[in-house]
Amino acid sequence: MTLTLNIPDPLLRRLETQCADVPRRVLEGFAAEAYRSGSLSRAEVGQLLEHESLWETEAFIASHDVWPSPSVGEAARDIETLSTSL
């Protein structure tokens, strides 16, 4: 599928002064937010961005600081695990 965004020319020109590849930057922003929200998995982010390896995807996630938030259930399990291990 191809997705087309319409960005007014004056805005696009301004963005291009700060970023050489605006379409890639938009795609990366989408991938980062989709990972943070849990809409895409780590593997799917790598696939979307055509990364060569898991490590490239890990570096992307780290550089964008988009670690997914734990669910309530995950947090409760972590608390239980920590309380029983002390």
Gaussian input, Z-matrix of N, CA and C with variables (Angstrom, degrees):
# hf/3-21g

backbone

0 1
 N
 C     1     B1
 C     2     B2     1     A1
 N     3     B3     2     A2     1     D1
 C     4     B4     3     A3     2     D2
 C     5     B5     4     A4     3     D3
 N     6     B6     5     A5     4     D4
 C     7     B7     6     A6     5     D5
 C     8     B8     7     A7     6     D6
 N     9     B9     8     A8     7     D7
 C    10    B10     9     A9     8     D8
 C    11    B11    10    A10     9     D9
 N    12    B12    11    A11    10    D10
 C    13    B13    12    A12    11    D11
 C    14    B14    13    A13    12    D12
 N    15    B15    14    A14    13    D13
 C    16    B16    15    A15    14    D14
 C    17    B17    16    A16    15    D15
 N    18    B18    17    A17    16    D16
 C    19    B19    18    A18    17    D17
 C    20    B20    19    A19    18    D18
 N    21    B21    20    A20    19    D19
 C    22    B22    21    A21    20    D20
 C    23    B23    22    A22    21    D21
 N    24    B24    23    A23    22    D22
 C    25    B25    24    A24    23    D23
 C    26    B26    25    A25    24    D24
 N    27    B27    26    A26    25    D25
 C    28    B28    27    A27    26    D26
 C    29    B29    28    A28    27    D27
 N    30    B30    29    A29    28    D28
 C    31    B31    30    A30    29    D29
 C    32    B32    31    A31    30    D30
 N    33    B33    32    A32    31    D31
 C    34    B34    33    A33    32    D32
 C    35    B35    34    A34    33    D33
 N    36    B36    35    A35    34    D34
 C    37    B37    36    A36    35    D35
 C    38    B38    37    A37    36    D36
 N    39    B39    38    A38    37    D37
 C    40    B40    39    A39    38    D38
 C    41    B41    40    A40    39    D39
 N    42    B42    41    A41    40    D40
 C    43    B43    42    A42    41    D41
 C    44    B44    43    A43    42    D42
 N    45    B45    44    A44    43    D43
 C    46    B46    45    A45    44    D44
 C    47    B47    46    A46    45    D45
 N    48    B48    47    A47    46    D46
 C    49    B49    48    A48    47    D47
 C    50    B50    49    A49    48    D48
 N    51    B51    50    A50    49    D49
 C    52    B52    51    A51    50    D50
 C    53    B53    52    A52    51    D51
 N    54    B54    53    A53    52    D52
 C    55    B55    54    A54    53    D53
 C    56    B56    55    A55    54    D54
 N    57    B57    56    A56    55    D55
 C    58    B58    57    A57    56    D56
 C    59    B59    58    A58    57    D57
 N    60    B60    59    A59    58    D58
 C    61    B61    60    A60    59    D59
 C    62    B62    61    A61    60    D60
 N    63    B63    62    A62    61    D61
 C    64    B64    63    A63    62    D62
 C    65    B65    64    A64    63    D63
 N    66    B66    65    A65    64    D64
 C    67    B67    66    A66    65    D65
 C    68    B68    67    A67    66    D66
 N    69    B69    68    A68    67    D67
 C    70    B70    69    A69    68    D68
 C    71    B71    70    A70    69    D69
 N    72    B72    71    A71    70    D70
 C    73    B73    72    A72    71    D71
 C    74    B74    73    A73    72    D72
 N    75    B75    74    A74    73    D73
 C    76    B76    75    A75    74    D74
 C    77    B77    76    A76    75    D75
 N    78    B78    77    A77    76    D76
 C    79    B79    78    A78    77    D77
 C    80    B80    79    A79    78    D78
 N    81    B81    80    A80    79    D79
 C    82    B82    81    A81    80    D80
 C    83    B83    82    A82    81    D81
 N    84    B84    83    A83    82    D82
 C    85    B85    84    A84    83    D83
 C    86    B86    85    A85    84    D84
 N    87    B87    86    A86    85    D85
 C    88    B88    87    A87    86    D86
 C    89    B89    88    A88    87    D87
 N    90    B90    89    A89    88    D88
 C    91    B91    90    A90    89    D89
 C    92    B92    91    A91    90    D90
 N    93    B93    92    A92    91    D91
 C    94    B94    93    A93    92    D92
 C    95    B95    94    A94    93    D93
 N    96    B96    95    A95    94    D94
 C    97    B97    96    A96    95    D95
 C    98    B98    97    A97    96    D96
 N    99    B99    98    A98    97    D97
 C   100   B100    99    A99    98    D98
 C   101   B101   100   A100    99    D99
 N   102   B102   101   A101   100   D100
 C   103   B103   102   A102   101   D101
 C   104   B104   103   A103   102   D102
 N   105   B105   104   A104   103   D103
 C   106   B106   105   A105   104   D104
 C   107   B107   106   A106   105   D105
 N   108   B108   107   A107   106   D106
 C   109   B109   108   A108   107   D107
 C   110   B110   109   A109   108   D108
 N   111   B111   110   A110   109   D109
 C   112   B112   111   A111   110   D110
 C   113   B113   112   A112   111   D111
 N   114   B114   113   A113   112   D112
 C   115   B115   114   A114   113   D113
 C   116   B116   115   A115   114   D114
 N   117   B117   116   A116   115   D115
 C   118   B118   117   A117   116   D116
 C   119   B119   118   A118   117   D117
 N   120   B120   119   A119   118   D118
 C   121   B121   120   A120   119   D119
 C   122   B122   121   A121   120   D120
 N   123   B123   122   A122   121   D121
 C   124   B124   123   A123   122   D122
 C   125   B125   124   A124   123   D123
 N   126   B126   125   A125   124   D124
 C   127   B127   126   A126   125   D125
 C   128   B128   127   A127   126   D126
 N   129   B129   128   A128   127   D127
 C   130   B130   129   A129   128   D128
 C   131   B131   130   A130   129   D129
 N   132   B132   131   A131   130   D130
 C   133   B133   132   A132   131   D131
 C   134   B134   133   A133   132   D132
 N   135   B135   134   A134   133   D133
 C   136   B136   135   A135   134   D134
 C   137   B137   136   A136   135   D135
 N   138   B138   137   A137   136   D136
 C   139   B139   138   A138   137   D137
 C   140   B140   139   A139   138   D138
 N   141   B141   140   A140   139   D139
 C   142   B142   141   A141   140   D140
 C   143   B143   142   A142   141   D141
 N   144   B144   143   A143   142   D142
 C   145   B145   144   A144   143   D143
 C   146   B146   145   A145   144   D144
 N   147   B147   146   A146   145   D145
 C   148   B148   147   A147   146   D146
 C   149   B149   148   A148   147   D147
 N   150   B150   149   A149   148   D148
 C   151   B151   150   A150   149   D149
 C   152   B152   151   A151   150   D150
 N   153   B153   152   A152   151   D151
 C   154   B154   153   A153   152   D152
 C   155   B155   154   A154   153   D153
 N   156   B156   155   A155   154   D154
 C   157   B157   156   A156   155   D155
 C   158   B158   157   A157   156   D156
 N   159   B159   158   A158   157   D157
 C   160   B160   159   A159   158   D158
 C   161   B161   160   A160   159   D159
 N   162   B162   161   A161   160   D160
 C   163   B163   162   A162   161   D161
 C   164   B164   163   A163   162   D162
 N   165   B165   164   A164   163   D163
 C   166   B166   165   A165   164   D164
 C   167   B167   166   A166   165   D165
 N   168   B168   167   A167   166   D166
 C   169   B169   168   A168   167   D167
 C   170   B170   169   A169   168   D168
 N   171   B171   170   A170   169   D169
 C   172   B172   171   A171   170   D170
 C   173   B173   172   A172   171   D171
 N   174   B174   173   A173   172   D172
 C   175   B175   174   A174   173   D173
 C   176   B176   175   A175   174   D174
 N   177   B177   176   A176   175   D175
 C   178   B178   177   A177   176   D176
 C   179   B179   178   A178   177   D177
 N   180   B180   179   A179   178   D178
 C   181   B181   180   A180   179   D179
 C   182   B182   181   A181   180   D180
 N   183   B183   182   A182   181   D181
 C   184   B184   183   A183   182   D182
 C   185   B185   184   A184   183   D183
 N   186   B186   185   A185   184   D184
 C   187   B187   186   A186   185   D185
 C   188   B188   187   A187   186   D186
 N   189   B189   188   A188   187   D187
 C   190   B190   189   A189   188   D188
 C   191   B191   190   A190   189   D189
 N   192   B192   191   A191   190   D190
 C   193   B193   192   A192   191   D191
 C   194   B194   193   A193   192   D192
 N   195   B195   194   A194   193   D193
 C   196   B196   195   A195   194   D194
 C   197   B197   196   A196   195   D195
 N   198   B198   197   A197   196   D196
 C   199   B199   198   A198   197   D197
 C   200   B200   199   A199   198   D198
 N   201   B201   200   A200   199   D199
 C   202   B202   201   A201   200   D200
 C   203   B203   202   A202   201   D201
 N   204   B204   203   A203   202   D202
 C   205   B205   204   A204   203   D203
 C   206   B206   205   A205   204   D204
 N   207   B207   206   A206   205   D205
 C   208   B208   207   A207   206   D206
 C   209   B209   208   A208   207   D207
 N   210   B210   209   A209   208   D208
 C   211   B211   210   A210   209   D209
 C   212   B212   211   A211   210   D210
 N   213   B213   212   A212   211   D211
 C   214   B214   213   A213   212   D212
 C   215   B215   214   A214   213   D213
 N   216   B216   215   A215   214   D214
 C   217   B217   216   A216   215   D215
 C   218   B218   217   A217   216   D216
 N   219   B219   218   A218   217   D217
 C   220   B220   219   A219   218   D218
 C   221   B221   220   A220   219   D219
 N   222   B222   221   A221   220   D220
 C   223   B223   222   A222   221   D221
 C   224   B224   223   A223   222   D222
 N   225   B225   224   A224   223   D223
 C   226   B226   225   A225   224   D224
 C   227   B227   226   A226   225   D225
 N   228   B228   227   A227   226   D226
 C   229   B229   228   A228   227   D227
 C   230   B230   229   A229   228   D228
 N   231   B231   230   A230   229   D229
 C   232   B232   231   A231   230   D230
 C   233   B233   232   A232   231   D231
 N   234   B234   233   A233   232   D232
 C   235   B235   234   A234   233   D233
 C   236   B236   235   A235   234   D234
 N   237   B237   236   A236   235   D235
 C   238   B238   237   A237   236   D236
 C   239   B239   238   A238   237   D237
 N   240   B240   239   A239   238   D238
 C   241   B241   240   A240   239   D239
 C   242   B242   241   A241   240   D240
 N   243   B243   242   A242   241   D241
 C   244   B244   243   A243   242   D242
 C   245   B245   244   A244   243   D243
 N   246   B246   245   A245   244   D244
 C   247   B247   246   A246   245   D245
 C   248   B248   247   A247   246   D246
 N   249   B249   248   A248   247   D247
 C   250   B250   249   A249   248   D248
 C   251   B251   250   A250   249   D249
 N   252   B252   251   A251   250   D250
 C   253   B253   252   A252   251   D251
 C   254   B254   253   A253   252   D252
 N   255   B255   254   A254   253   D253
 C   256   B256   255   A255   254   D254
 C   257   B257   256   A256   255   D255

   B1=1.4373
   B2=1.5264
   B3=1.2676
   B4=1.4518
   B5=1.5161
   B6=1.2935
   B7=1.4589
   B8=1.5166
   B9=1.3041
   B10=1.4585
   B11=1.5184
   B12=1.3234
   B13=1.4601
   B14=1.5128
   B15=1.3000
   B16=1.4599
   B17=1.5192
   B18=1.3173
   B19=1.4560
   B20=1.5195
   B21=1.3248
   B22=1.4642
   B23=1.5356
   B24=1.3184
   B25=1.4647
   B26=1.5255
   B27=1.3360
   B28=1.4704
   B29=1.5379
   B30=1.3361
   B31=1.4710
   B32=1.5160
   B33=1.3222
   B34=1.4642
   B35=1.5252
   B36=1.3081
   B37=1.4726
   B38=1.5263
   B39=1.3308
   B40=1.4664
   B41=1.5321
   B42=1.3244
   B43=1.4603
   B44=1.5205
   B45=1.3133
   B46=1.4675
   B47=1.5301
   B48=1.3242
   B49=1.4679
   B50=1.5236
   B51=1.3240
   B52=1.4619
   B53=1.5255
   B54=1.3104
   B55=1.4671
   B56=1.5245
   B57=1.3166
   B58=1.4599
   B59=1.5289
   B60=1.3253
   B61=1.4656
   B62=1.5267
   B63=1.3152
   B64=1.4639
   B65=1.5315
   B66=1.3376
   B67=1.4666
   B68=1.5379
   B69=1.3273
   B70=1.4694
   B71=1.5221
   B72=1.3180
   B73=1.4554
   B74=1.5170
   B75=1.3399
   B76=1.4612
   B77=1.5287
   B78=1.3249
   B79=1.4600
   B80=1.5211
   B81=1.3194
   B82=1.4613
   B83=1.5270
   B84=1.3270
   B85=1.4627
   B86=1.5165
   B87=1.3323
   B88=1.4620
   B89=1.5292
   B90=1.3291
   B91=1.4649
   B92=1.5267
   B93=1.3231
   B94=1.4616
   B95=1.5247
   B96=1.3143
   B97=1.4689
   B98=1.5209
   B99=1.3270
   B100=1.4696
   B101=1.5260
   B102=1.3295
   B103=1.4683
   B104=1.5230
   B105=1.3267
   B106=1.4682
   B107=1.5297
   B108=1.3350
   B109=1.4653
   B110=1.5265
   B111=1.3253
   B112=1.4569
   B113=1.5227
   B114=1.3257
   B115=1.4710
   B116=1.5206
   B117=1.3309
   B118=1.4656
   B119=1.5200
   B120=1.3076
   B121=1.4593
   B122=1.5292
   B123=1.3133
   B124=1.4635
   B125=1.5257
   B126=1.3318
   B127=1.4694
   B128=1.5268
   B129=1.3201
   B130=1.4683
   B131=1.5255
   B132=1.3277
   B133=1.4620
   B134=1.5254
   B135=1.3241
   B136=1.4601
   B137=1.5187
   B138=1.3149
   B139=1.4643
   B140=1.5309
   B141=1.3294
   B142=1.4546
   B143=1.5250
   B144=1.3201
   B145=1.4657
   B146=1.5272
   B147=1.3386
   B148=1.4709
   B149=1.5235
   B150=1.3380
   B151=1.4545
   B152=1.5246
   B153=1.3146
   B154=1.4614
   B155=1.5317
   B156=1.3411
   B157=1.4604
   B158=1.5282
   B159=1.3215
   B160=1.4654
   B161=1.5188
   B162=1.3321
   B163=1.4631
   B164=1.5205
   B165=1.3060
   B166=1.4612
   B167=1.5368
   B168=1.3265
   B169=1.4593
   B170=1.5226
   B171=1.3118
   B172=1.4676
   B173=1.5275
   B174=1.3172
   B175=1.4630
   B176=1.5358
   B177=1.3285
   B178=1.4668
   B179=1.5201
   B180=1.3261
   B181=1.4655
   B182=1.5261
   B183=1.3183
   B184=1.4628
   B185=1.5221
   B186=1.3223
   B187=1.4650
   B188=1.5235
   B189=1.3340
   B190=1.4606
   B191=1.5305
   B192=1.3260
   B193=1.4685
   B194=1.5230
   B195=1.3254
   B196=1.4729
   B197=1.5271
   B198=1.2989
   B199=1.4570
   B200=1.5181
   B201=1.3248
   B202=1.4679
   B203=1.5260
   B204=1.3072
   B205=1.4603
   B206=1.5184
   B207=1.3382
   B208=1.4671
   B209=1.5255
   B210=1.3166
   B211=1.4639
   B212=1.5259
   B213=1.3087
   B214=1.4640
   B215=1.5268
   B216=1.3322
   B217=1.4616
   B218=1.5154
   B219=1.3389
   B220=1.4663
   B221=1.5250
   B222=1.3170
   B223=1.4601
   B224=1.5315
   B225=1.3186
   B226=1.4637
   B227=1.5230
   B228=1.3227
   B229=1.4780
   B230=1.5270
   B231=1.3289
   B232=1.4588
   B233=1.5284
   B234=1.3235
   B235=1.4711
   B236=1.5318
   B237=1.3223
   B238=1.4656
   B239=1.5241
   B240=1.3126
   B241=1.4580
   B242=1.5104
   B243=1.3306
   B244=1.4673
   B245=1.5225
   B246=1.3236
   B247=1.4620
   B248=1.5134
   B249=1.3306
   B250=1.4699
   B251=1.5202
   B252=1.3287
   B253=1.4595
   B254=1.5318
   B255=1.3273
   B256=1.4792
   B257=1.4811
   A1=109.00
   A2=115.60
   A3=122.18
   A4=108.29
   A5=116.06
   A6=122.45
   A7=107.75
   A8=116.94
   A9=121.55
   A10=109.40
   A11=115.73
   A12=121.47
   A13=108.41
   A14=115.84
   A15=120.65
   A16=108.67
   A17=115.75
   A18=122.12
   A19=106.54
   A20=117.94
   A21=119.86
   A22=110.79
   A23=115.86
   A24=121.14
   A25=114.10
   A26=120.04
   A27=118.55
   A28=112.54
   A29=116.02
   A30=119.09
   A31=111.15
   A32=115.87
   A33=119.41
   A34=110.72
   A35=117.56
   A36=120.20
   A37=110.34
   A38=116.71
   A39=119.64
   A40=111.05
   A41=115.97
   A42=119.53
   A43=111.59
   A44=116.47
   A45=120.58
   A46=112.51
   A47=117.84
   A48=119.30
   A49=110.94
   A50=116.43
   A51=121.36
   A52=112.83
   A53=116.42
   A54=120.67
   A55=108.44
   A56=116.46
   A57=120.63
   A58=112.51
   A59=117.49
   A60=120.91
   A61=110.10
   A62=116.21
   A63=121.84
   A64=111.88
   A65=120.14
   A66=118.69
   A67=112.88
   A68=116.76
   A69=119.63
   A70=110.22
   A71=117.70
   A72=121.49
   A73=110.76
   A74=117.10
   A75=121.49
   A76=109.74
   A77=117.11
   A78=121.34
   A79=110.73
   A80=117.33
   A81=120.87
   A82=111.15
   A83=116.91
   A84=119.86
   A85=111.41
   A86=116.21
   A87=120.71
   A88=110.31
   A89=116.76
   A90=120.75
   A91=111.18
   A92=116.42
   A93=120.32
   A94=110.89
   A95=117.08
   A96=120.23
   A97=111.33
   A98=117.50
   A99=120.69
   A100=110.62
   A101=117.56
   A102=120.30
   A103=110.23
   A104=116.57
   A105=120.70
   A106=111.10
   A107=116.70
   A108=120.78
   A109=112.99
   A110=116.79
   A111=120.31
   A112=113.22
   A113=117.58
   A114=120.62
   A115=112.35
   A116=116.67
   A117=121.71
   A118=109.61
   A119=115.65
   A120=120.75
   A121=109.31
   A122=116.36
   A123=121.43
   A124=110.19
   A125=116.60
   A126=120.45
   A127=111.11
   A128=116.53
   A129=120.07
   A130=111.72
   A131=117.01
   A132=120.48
   A133=109.18
   A134=116.41
   A135=120.25
   A136=112.47
   A137=115.81
   A138=120.67
   A139=110.38
   A140=117.19
   A141=121.63
   A142=111.21
   A143=116.55
   A144=121.14
   A145=112.57
   A146=116.17
   A147=122.51
   A148=112.40
   A149=115.12
   A150=119.80
   A151=110.17
   A152=115.16
   A153=121.56
   A154=112.15
   A155=116.78
   A156=119.26
   A157=110.76
   A158=114.30
   A159=121.05
   A160=109.97
   A161=117.20
   A162=121.01
   A163=111.19
   A164=117.56
   A165=120.48
   A166=110.04
   A167=115.95
   A168=120.39
   A169=110.31
   A170=117.64
   A171=121.40
   A172=110.48
   A173=117.08
   A174=121.22
   A175=110.26
   A176=116.60
   A177=120.70
   A178=110.34
   A179=116.98
   A180=121.41
   A181=110.42
   A182=116.45
   A183=120.46
   A184=111.41
   A185=117.54
   A186=120.24
   A187=112.02
   A188=116.62
   A189=120.43
   A190=111.94
   A191=116.51
   A192=122.43
   A193=111.44
   A194=115.32
   A195=120.87
   A196=112.37
   A197=115.90
   A198=118.85
   A199=108.81
   A200=117.10
   A201=118.77
   A202=110.83
   A203=115.48
   A204=120.59
   A205=108.99
   A206=116.91
   A207=117.93
   A208=110.77
   A209=114.98
   A210=119.26
   A211=108.54
   A212=116.59
   A213=121.36
   A214=109.55
   A215=116.62
   A216=120.73
   A217=112.45
   A218=116.49
   A219=120.14
   A220=111.07
   A221=116.76
   A222=120.42
   A223=110.93
   A224=117.05
   A225=121.11
   A226=110.79
   A227=117.12
   A228=120.47
   A229=110.58
   A230=117.32
   A231=120.43
   A232=110.80
   A233=116.46
   A234=120.33
   A235=110.30
   A236=116.75
   A237=121.41
   A238=110.42
   A239=116.91
   A240=121.66
   A241=111.14
   A242=115.97
   A243=120.21
   A244=112.03
   A245=117.63
   A246=120.03
   A247=112.18
   A248=118.51
   A249=120.41
   A250=111.79
   A251=117.76
   A252=119.24
   A253=112.10
   A254=117.33
   A255=119.97
   A256=111.87
   D1=141.59
   D2=175.75
   D3=-109.12
   D4=134.78
   D5=179.40
   D6=-114.43
   D7=130.86
   D8=-179.51
   D9=-114.37
   D10=131.33
   D11=175.39
   D12=-112.98
   D13=138.45
   D14=175.70
   D15=-102.10
   D16=112.39
   D17=177.56
   D18=-114.77
   D19=125.09
   D20=179.61
   D21=-54.29
   D22=138.90
   D23=-175.91
   D24=-52.24
   D25=-44.34
   D26=179.59
   D27=-60.46
   D28=-38.86
   D29=178.20
   D30=-69.10
   D31=-41.28
   D32=179.71
   D33=-62.39
   D34=-42.99
   D35=178.96
   D36=-61.15
   D37=-41.31
   D38=178.70
   D39=-65.20
   D40=-42.75
   D41=178.48
   D42=-63.52
   D43=-38.00
   D44=-179.10
   D45=-66.83
   D46=-20.89
   D47=175.85
   D48=-73.21
   D49=-21.00
   D50=-178.37
   D51=-104.69
   D52=-16.92
   D53=-174.64
   D54=-147.48
   D55=123.25
   D56=-176.95
   D57=-69.00
   D58=-31.49
   D59=-174.69
   D60=-126.21
   D61=80.38
   D62=-176.75
   D63=-58.98
   D64=-46.10
   D65=179.56
   D66=-57.64
   D67=-40.12
   D68=178.67
   D69=-66.11
   D70=-40.71
   D71=-179.53
   D72=-63.39
   D73=-39.72
   D74=177.51
   D75=-64.45
   D76=-44.43
   D77=179.05
   D78=-61.42
   D79=-43.60
   D80=179.43
   D81=-64.78
   D82=-39.74
   D83=177.43
   D84=-62.24
   D85=-42.00
   D86=177.24
   D87=-62.86
   D88=-46.35
   D89=-178.76
   D90=-61.94
   D91=-41.90
   D92=-179.46
   D93=-63.04
   D94=-46.49
   D95=-179.14
   D96=-68.41
   D97=-37.88
   D98=178.71
   D99=-65.28
   D100=-35.78
   D101=176.98
   D102=-70.10
   D103=-45.45
   D104=-179.63
   D105=-57.95
   D106=-39.69
   D107=-177.07
   D108=-82.40
   D109=-9.78
   D110=-179.66
   D111=89.28
   D112=6.00
   D113=179.28
   D114=-72.91
   D115=-30.20
   D116=176.55
   D117=-123.10
   D118=143.49
   D119=174.55
   D120=-82.03
   D121=169.85
   D122=176.75
   D123=-57.88
   D124=-44.36
   D125=-179.98
   D126=-63.53
   D127=-38.76
   D128=179.61
   D129=-68.10
   D130=-35.61
   D131=175.11
   D132=-61.52
   D133=-45.70
   D134=178.29
   D135=-60.78
   D136=-40.25
   D137=178.78
   D138=-66.52
   D139=-46.08
   D140=-179.04
   D141=-60.61
   D142=-41.38
   D143=-176.84
   D144=-90.32
   D145=2.20
   D146=178.93
   D147=55.91
   D148=44.95
   D149=177.59
   D150=-72.20
   D151=149.05
   D152=-178.99
   D153=-79.03
   D154=-24.38
   D155=-174.92
   D156=-152.96
   D157=166.24
   D158=173.99
   D159=-59.81
   D160=-36.36
   D161=-177.46
   D162=-67.02
   D163=-33.65
   D164=176.38
   D165=-65.91
   D166=-39.81
   D167=177.33
   D168=-67.20
   D169=-42.69
   D170=177.59
   D171=-59.48
   D172=-42.77
   D173=179.20
   D174=-63.52
   D175=-40.16
   D176=177.69
   D177=-61.95
   D178=-48.23
   D179=-179.36
   D180=-60.61
   D181=-44.35
   D182=179.91
   D183=-65.37
   D184=-42.50
   D185=-177.08
   D186=-68.69
   D187=-25.17
   D188=178.24
   D189=-99.02
   D190=-0.72
   D191=177.57
   D192=48.15
   D193=53.85
   D194=-175.83
   D195=-116.68
   D196=48.20
   D197=177.60
   D198=-68.03
   D199=133.75
   D200=-178.63
   D201=-67.52
   D202=146.65
   D203=177.34
   D204=-75.76
   D205=140.69
   D206=178.18
   D207=-70.79
   D208=150.66
   D209=175.15
   D210=-74.42
   D211=168.09
   D212=178.30
   D213=-59.91
   D214=-42.03
   D215=179.11
   D216=-62.36
   D217=-42.52
   D218=178.39
   D219=-64.07
   D220=-41.81
   D221=178.85
   D222=-63.89
   D223=-41.37
   D224=179.03
   D225=-63.85
   D226=-42.16
   D227=177.84
   D228=-64.01
   D229=-40.42
   D230=178.52
   D231=-62.97
   D232=-43.30
   D233=178.53
   D234=-61.96
   D235=-44.18
   D236=179.16
   D237=-61.59
   D238=-45.22
   D239=179.64
   D240=-61.40
   D241=-45.68
   D242=179.85
   D243=-65.21
   D244=-40.01
   D245=-177.61
   D246=-70.37
   D247=-30.56
   D248=179.83
   D249=-83.87
   D250=-16.80
   D251=-177.92
   D252=-91.92
   D253=-5.89
   D254=-178.81
   D255=-89.99

